[in-house]
Amino acid sequence: MLEHNSPRTSAPDRLLNLAVRLIEARQPENDAQIPDELVTDRLIQGLIEIATISPYTLNAIPIPDSETKKRRAIEAVRTLIGALLQGGLPKEKAYQFFSLKDLNLLFYIHSQLVGADDYLNIPFQASTGKGQ
């Protein structure tokens, strides 16, 4: 079973931490060499939104708005999973930046967002951009 909760930090806290690390990776002085598509505003916004909106609140938001936020979050998580599994990051930099816990967290969040029926529907595509 994938790890989804640690006694020390919750999934939303870990998602926010990942979003902060991605924001920091955009800074010129950072040598993380993360591909451009993994540090876009849209991707980071998707992670932050799903981390800061409880499932109860998401269900209370008008459907068009909640669907937009959910789609953006699913897209963000799928992009990160795809890049990590397909080796879209230089190995030495990826291992310094992402951990197995990050990947487990992303799979857990993906399963929560899409449900069991659509869990394995992760459209993989080659990662391009800086760091290749």
Residue pairs with C-beta under 8 A, 6 or more apart in sequence:
2 104
2 107
2 108
2 111
3 101
3 104
3 105
3 108
4 11
4 104
4 105
4 108
5 11
6 14
6 101
9 17
11 51
11 105
11 108
11 109
12 51
12 52
13 51
14 101
14 102
14 105
15 47
15 48
15 50
15 51
15 105
15 109
16 47
16 48
16 51
16 52
18 47
18 102
18 105
19 44
19 47
19 48
19 51
21 97
22 34
22 38
22 39
22 43
22 44
22 47
23 39
23 44
24 30
24 32
25 32
25 34
25 38
25 39
25 97
26 34
26 39
31 93
32 93
32 96
32 97
32 131
33 89
33 90
33 93
33 130
33 131
34 89
34 93
34 97
34 130
34 131
35 83
35 88
35 89
35 127
35 128
35 129
35 130
35 131
35 132
36 129
36 130
37 43
37 79
37 83
37 127
37 128
37 129
38 79
38 80
38 83
38 88
38 89
38 127
38 129
42 72
42 75
42 76
43 75
43 76
43 79
43 80
44 76
45 72
45 76
46 69
46 72
46 73
46 74
46 75
46 76
46 77
47 73
47 76
47 77
49 69
49 72
49 73
50 69
50 70
50 73
50 76
50 77
50 109
50 113
53 61
53 69
55 112
58 66
58 69
58 70
59 66
61 69
70 113
73 109
73 113
74 110
74 113
74 114
77 106
77 109
77 110
77 113
78 110
78 122
78 123
80 106
81 103
81 106
81 107
81 110
81 122
82 88
82 122
82 123
82 124
82 125
82 127
83 89
83 127
84 94
84 98
84 102
84 103
84 106
85 103
85 124
86 124
86 125
86 126
86 127
87 94
88 126
88 127
88 128
88 132
89 97
89 98
89 127
89 131
90 131
90 132
93 131
110 119
110 122
111 119
114 121
